[in-house]
């Protein structure tokens, strides 16, 4: 877990040095560092919210991304010219997983 450090005084806080990373690397890093951290919650029922929600962890999300990337490469081969894949479906975590998996397989998704 991240910790906050507070210093007494009137000095302005120094900015945290941030490293630029690809989103795929961030998800993979979270899956290694904190696999049980919740990435998203989605409704169990597609018609109402009273049935509750299911949690999707970073570990499961990274596993889904890697499985999709493997499936894409197995069926379409590795992308050579950054071809476009199209997703028709609900706007939920499956779309996010496909976008990241397509990047890993050498494609782009819209």
ABEGO torsion letter per residue (X at the ends): XBBBBBBBEABBBBBBBBBBBBAAAAAAAAAAABAABBABBBBABAABAAAEBBBBBAAAAAAAAAAAAAAAAAAAEBBAAGBBBBBBEBBBAAAAAAAAAAAAAGBBBX
